[in-house]
Structure formats: structure tokens, C-alpha cells
Amino acid sequence: MKPGIHPAYRPVVFRDRAADFAFLTRSTATSDKTVEWQDGNTYPVIDIEISSASHPFYTGNQRVVDTAGRVERFERRYGHRGRGR
């Protein structure tokens, strides 16, 4: 790798607030927020919407996420279309 052109690769905590789950890994992602980890060190933290702790495939629980009524907005805009044209 060429020196000086790649972002820093360092430990970062990814936190899924919906499932109260966090994991420490290495990443080039940056954040202004920090959190004290279990080992006593402080790491940058990135909040994520979904992880293996909250994803329906891994948990077996299905939940519908329809932010801002996207389906209703689509149906208002284009109406209910039948299967045939």
C-alpha cells in the first residue's frame, strides 16, 4: 500500500441502540462521539440502526419498519394498480 493515502485503520465500537448491543472491531469509520469500553479504554462509537442482535434473520422476529408511511405515500401517488395492465 502507498503510505499517506489511506485512512487510519483503528478500533471502533459499533452500537445498536435498539437492541442494547455493541461490539468492538477495527474500521476506518470516524466519529466525534466516544464511549468507554469494557477494557477501560475509550474508543470512537458509531450508532447503527440494525445489527445481528436486532436483524429479523438472526433473531427470528419479524418487525415492519415503514418510516414516514412510504407505502401509503406510494399508493397515494400512483394508486392501487392491479396485477394486469
Residue pairs with C-beta under 8 A, 6 or more apart in sequence:
6 28
7 28
7 30
8 28
9 26
9 27
9 28
10 26
10 27
10 28
10 44
11 24
11 25
11 26
11 41
11 43
12 24
12 25
12 26
12 27
12 29
12 31
12 43
12 44
12 45
12 46
13 22
13 23
13 24
13 35
13 37
13 43
13 44
13 45
13 46
14 22
14 23
14 25
14 27
14 45
14 46
14 48
14 51
15 21
15 22
15 35
15 45
15 46
15 47
15 48
16 22
16 47
16 48
16 49
16 50
16 51
16 53
16 54
17 47
18 49
18 50
18 54
19 51
19 53
19 54
21 51
21 53
21 54
22 35
22 45
23 51
24 37
24 43
27 46
29 44
29 46
30 44
31 44
31 45
31 46
32 44
33 44
33 45
33 46
33 47
34 42
34 43
34 44
34 45
35 42
35 43
35 45
36 42
37 43
52 58
53 59
56 62
56 63
